[in-house]
Amino acid sequence: MKMNCRPFAVLLTAATVIAAPDIAAAQPAAPQEAAANADAAKRADASYRRGLRLYSDGKYVEAESELQSAWELNPTFDVAYNLGNTKYQLKKHKEAAQYLSHALRRWPLMKAAAKLKPTAEKRLAESRAQVGAVTVKVSVAGAEVVVDGKAVGKAPLEGEVFVEAGEHRVEARLEGYAPASQTVKVAKGGTAEVALALAKSEAHEAMPVAKAVDGGSAPGAATGAPVAEMPPALPAEPGPEPQKRSWVPVIALGAASVVGLGVGIGTTVASNAASDEAHKQSAAIIQGRGQCVKPESAWVGPCEQVRSDATRADTLGNVARVAFIASGAFAIAAATYVLWPKAKRSESAVALPVVHSDGAGIAVMGAW
């Protein structure tokens, strides 16, 4: 069983670009980043498909390696689901529980995925019964959480951390704070709760500032130590008055991004459905001891249907990929318009999204 949702990676990449704090400075690197992300997505998709074929053939060790590579390049819910299933088949219950729980937390609300969800829930429950779990709460967000010397994420953690039954050491670390740790014992199928409170380290406490009182000298001067004179503060130059910015382009680009996202999701669902049909038909042909290289007359029709479904799945997948890229490009254009500093009256600049079958970007046109 599989879910082919590779286009979601492009949307995530676009969201990452939008969240950059200095979007104007980041623009020159966008084409290189987009190319790197597209290459990673292609390699992840290739590993993902190889992993599914190996899983279908019962070669779980080889499938695990391919799906692990896909996860490292593009950690989406469908990769987590299939990697969790593979770990389950290999009886690696701790890892199976971790990946299956991750997939279930991000399970999409689409009919094509609904029929797979019970399998994920059942296998998570079976794996969960074989291991323990730790829930970790840290008083300061952003602290690195470490279990038995291995980093498992940053606070606040999403979901549980699955561990083998026994004793485990949980730590929280953050620069500027003294580390906090706790050792807990977890039973098979049980859960241990850990709460770690971080306190600021002494080295990062604020230093006291010496002040003169009632016209007296500062403490340094009382002992004869020279006191450095601070230069007078200069008044800040007044900045230009902010100009009103029209929100019409932002609304238009946002609407276009939403439409692209909707088209991408719809065509992804259709592509998955066609792919599933091709997979089922192919399996039926193999079980019936047929083949499609030089099919017998009884298998000509089913083989043609397999080819038709596979072609349709690929076509819809490409449409979905372009739609997601366009959605991300429109979103980037909207963010660029909002965050880019206002140009002087003697200057004019327009940022437009550029979308084609191989990717997308932003074209900036103007005169300076």
C-alpha positions in Angstrom: 0.0 0.0 0.0 1.2 3.5 -0.7 0.4 7.1 -0.8 2.4 9.2 -3.3 2.4 12.7 -1.9 5.7 14.0 -3.2 4.3 17.4 -4.2 3.8 18.3 -0.5 7.6 18.8 -0.2 7.5 21.7 -2.6 4.9 23.5 -0.5 7.0 23.1 2.6 10.0 24.5 0.9 8.0 27.5 -0.1 6.8 28.0 3.5 10.4 27.9 4.7 11.4 30.6 2.3 8.5 32.8 3.4 9.6 32.5 7.0 13.1 33.9 6.4 13.7 37.0 8.5 15.4 39.0 5.7 13.6 38.0 2.5 15.1 40.9 0.5 18.6 39.7 1.2 17.7 36.1 0.5 16.3 36.6 -3.0 19.6 36.1 -4.9 20.0 32.6 -3.4 16.4 31.6 -4.1 17.1 30.0 -7.5 20.0 27.9 -6.1 17.9 26.9 -3.1 14.9 26.0 -5.3 17.2 23.9 -7.6 18.7 22.1 -4.5 15.2 21.5 -3.1 13.9 20.2 -6.4 16.9 17.8 -6.7 16.4 16.5 -3.2 12.7 16.0 -3.9 13.5 14.0 -7.0 16.0 11.8 -5.2 13.6 11.3 -2.4 10.8 10.3 -4.8 13.1 7.8 -6.5 14.1 6.2 -3.2 10.5 6.2 -2.1 9.3 4.3 -5.2 12.2 1.8 -5.0 11.3 1.3 -1.3 7.6 0.6 -2.1 8.6 -2.0 -4.8 11.0 -3.7 -2.4 8.3 -3.7 0.3 5.8 -5.3 -2.1 8.4 -8.0 -2.9 8.9 -8.8 0.8 12.4 -7.4 0.8 12.0 -5.4 4.0 15.7 -4.8 4.8 16.3 -3.3 1.4 13.0 -1.4 1.5 14.0 0.1 4.9 17.3 1.5 3.5 15.5 3.2 0.5 12.7 4.6 2.6 15.1 5.8 5.3 16.9 7.7 2.5 13.7 9.2 1.3 12.8 10.3 4.9 16.1 12.0 5.4 15.6 14.0 2.1 11.9 14.6 2.4 10.2 13.7 5.8 6.5 13.6 4.7 3.6 11.7 6.3 3.5 9.1 3.5 7.2 8.2 3.9 6.7 8.0 7.6 3.8 5.6 7.2 5.6 3.3 4.8 8.8 3.4 6.8 6.8 2.6 10.0 5.2 -0.4 8.2 8.6 -1.6 7.2 10.0 -1.3 10.7 6.9 -3.1 11.9 7.6 -6.0 9.5 11.2 -6.1 10.8 9.9 -6.2 14.4 11.7 -2.9 15.2 8.8 -1.9 17.4 10.4 1.3 18.9 11.2 2.8 15.5 7.9 1.6 14.0 5.9 3.3 16.8 7.9 6.6 16.3 7.3 6.7 12.5 3.7 5.5 12.6 2.8 8.0 15.4 4.4 10.8 13.3 2.4 9.8 10.2 -0.9 9.7 12.2 -0.3 13.1 13.7 -0.1 14.5 10.1 -2.7 12.3 8.5 -4.4 14.2 5.6 -8.2 14.6 5.4 -8.7 12.9 2.1 -10.7 9.8 1.2 -7.8 8.1 -0.6 -5.8 8.1 2.7 -8.7 7.2 5.0 -8.7 3.5 4.1 -5.0 3.2 5.2 -5.4 4.9 8.6 -6.8 1.8 10.4 -3.8 -0.2 9.4 -1.5 2.5 10.8 -3.4 2.7 14.1 -3.5 -1.1 14.5 0.3 -1.5 13.9 1.1 1.5 16.1 -0.9 -0.1 19.0 0.9 -3.5 18.5 4.3 -1.8 18.4 3.4 0.5 21.3 2.6 -2.6 23.5 6.2 -3.9 23.0 8.0 -0.7 24.1 7.7 2.1 26.6 7.1 5.8 26.1 8.3 9.0 27.7 6.5 12.4 27.6 8.8 15.3 28.2 7.9 18.8 29.2 10.5 21.5 29.5 10.0 24.9 31.1 11.8 26.8 28.3 10.8 26.4 24.6 13.6 25.7 22.2 15.7 23.6 24.6 17.2 20.5 23.1 15.9 17.3 24.5 18.3 14.3 24.8 17.3 10.8 25.7 20.2 8.4 26.6 22.7 10.7 25.0 20.7 11.1 21.7 19.0 14.3 20.7 15.3 13.6 20.0 14.1 17.2 19.2 13.5 20.6 20.7 10.9 21.6 23.3 8.0 21.5 23.1 8.2 17.9 21.8 5.5 16.6 19.5 4.1 13.4 20.9 5.9 10.7 22.9 9.4 9.5 22.7 9.4 5.7 22.4 12.1 3.7 24.3 12.8 0.2 25.2 11.5 -1.0 28.6 14.0 -0.1 31.3 15.8 2.9 32.8 16.5 6.0 30.8 18.1 9.4 31.3 16.3 12.4 29.9 18.1 15.8 29.6 17.3 19.3 28.5 20.0 21.7 27.3 19.9 25.3 26.2 22.6 27.9 25.9 22.4 30.3 28.8 20.8 27.8 31.1 22.1 25.1 33.4 21.2 21.6 32.0 18.4 19.7 33.7 18.1 15.9 33.8 16.0 13.1 35.2 16.3 9.3 35.2 13.0 7.4 34.8 12.1 3.7 34.6 9.6 2.7 31.9 7.7 -0.6 31.7 6.8 -2.3 28.5 3.6 -0.7 27.3 3.8 2.0 30.0 4.4 5.7 29.9 6.7 7.9 32.1 6.2 11.6 32.5 9.3 13.9 32.8 9.2 17.6 33.6 12.4 19.5 33.4 12.8 23.1 34.7 15.8 25.0 33.3 17.4 27.8 35.4 19.5 30.6 34.0 23.2 29.9 34.5 25.2 32.3 36.7 27.5 33.3 33.9 24.5 34.8 32.0 23.0 36.7 34.9 23.0 40.5 34.3 26.0 42.4 35.7 25.3 45.2 38.2 25.7 48.7 36.9 27.6 51.3 39.1 25.8 54.6 39.6 26.7 57.9 41.4 24.3 58.8 44.2 23.7 62.4 45.5 26.5 63.9 43.4 29.1 61.4 44.8 31.5 59.4 42.8 30.9 56.0 41.3 32.5 53.1 43.3 35.4 52.9 40.9 36.3 56.5 41.5 36.3 56.2 45.2 39.3 53.8 45.1 41.2 56.1 42.7 40.5 54.0 39.6 39.9 56.0 36.5 36.3 56.2 35.2 35.9 56.2 31.4 33.7 58.9 30.1 30.9 57.8 27.8 30.5 59.8 24.6 27.2 61.7 24.4 24.4 59.9 22.6 23.6 61.4 19.2 20.0 61.9 18.1 18.8 59.4 15.7 18.2 60.5 12.1 14.5 60.7 11.4 13.4 58.0 9.0 11.2 58.6 6.0 7.5 58.6 6.6 5.9 55.3 5.9 4.0 55.2 2.6 0.7 53.5 2.4 0.9 50.1 0.7 -2.0 48.6 -1.4 -3.2 45.2 -0.2 -4.9 44.3 -3.4 -1.8 42.5 -4.9 -1.4 40.6 -1.6 -5.0 39.5 -1.7 -4.8 38.5 -5.3 -1.6 36.6 -4.9 -2.9 34.9 -1.7 -6.0 33.8 -3.6 -3.9 32.4 -6.4 -1.8 30.5 -3.9 -4.9 29.0 -2.3 -6.3 28.0 -5.7 -3.0 26.4 -6.7 -3.0 24.5 -3.4 -6.5 23.3 -4.0 -5.7 22.1 -7.5 -2.5 20.4 -6.2 -4.4 18.5 -3.5 -7.2 17.5 -5.8 -4.9 16.2 -8.5 -2.7 14.5 -5.9 -5.8 12.6 -4.6 -6.7 11.6 -8.2 -3.1 10.6 -8.9 -3.0 8.4 -5.8 -6.3 6.8 -6.8 -5.0 6.0 -10.3 -1.8 4.7 -8.9 -3.6 2.4 -6.5 -5.8 1.0 -9.3 -2.7 0.3 -11.4 -1.0 -1.4 -8.5 -4.1 -3.5 -7.7 -4.6 -4.5 -11.3 -0.9 -5.4 -11.7 -1.1 -7.5 -8.6 -4.1 -9.3 -9.9 -2.4 -10.1 -13.2 0.7 -11.5 -11.4 -1.5 -13.6 -9.0 -3.3 -14.9 -12.1 0.2 -15.9 -13.5 -0.2 -13.4 -16.3 2.3 -10.9 -17.6 2.2 -7.7 -19.7 5.4 -7.9 -21.8 3.8 -10.2 -24.4 0.4 -10.8 -22.8 -1.9 -13.6 -23.8 -5.3 -12.5 -25.2 -7.0 -12.9 -21.8 -4.6 -10.3 -20.3 -4.5 -7.7 -23.1 -7.4 -5.7 -21.7 -6.1 -5.7 -18.0 -2.6 -4.8 -19.2 -3.9 -1.9 -21.2 -5.8 -0.8 -18.2 -2.6 -0.9 -16.0 -0.7 1.2 -18.5 -3.6 3.7 -18.8 -3.9 4.0 -15.0 -0.1 4.4 -14.6 0.0 7.1 -17.3 -2.9 8.9 -15.8 -1.2 8.7 -12.3 2.0 10.2 -13.7 0.2 12.9 -15.6 -1.9 13.9 -12.6 1.2 13.8 -10.4 3.0 16.2 -12.7 0.0 18.6 -12.7 -0.1 18.4 -8.9 3.6 19.1 -8.7 3.3 22.2 -10.9 0.2 23.4 -8.9 2.1 23.1 -5.6 5.1 25.0 -7.1 2.8 27.7 -8.4 1.0 28.0 -5.0 4.4 28.4 -3.2 5.6 30.9 -5.8 2.5 33.0 -5.4 2.8 32.9 -1.6 6.5 34.0 -1.9 5.5 36.8 -4.2 2.9 38.0 -1.7 5.4 37.8 1.2 8.0 39.7 -1.0 5.5 42.4 -1.7 4.7 42.8 2.0 8.3 42.6 3.4 10.3 44.3 0.7 11.2 47.9 1.7 9.3 50.6 -0.1 11.1 52.0 -3.1 11.8 55.7 -3.6 9.4 57.7 -5.8 12.0 57.8 -8.5 12.3 54.0 -8.4 9.8 51.4 -9.3 9.9 47.6 -8.9 7.5 44.8 -9.5 7.9 41.2 -8.3 6.1 38.6 -10.3 6.0 34.8 -9.9 7.3 32.7 -12.8 6.0 29.2 -13.1 6.9 26.4 -15.6 6.9 22.6 -15.6 10.4 22.4 -14.2 10.0 24.8 -11.2 9.1 28.3 -10.2 10.7 31.5 -9.1 10.3 35.3 -8.8 11.1 37.8 -11.5 11.8 41.3 -10.4 11.4 44.1 -13.0 11.9 47.7 -12.6 14.2 50.7 -13.1 16.7 52.2 -10.6 
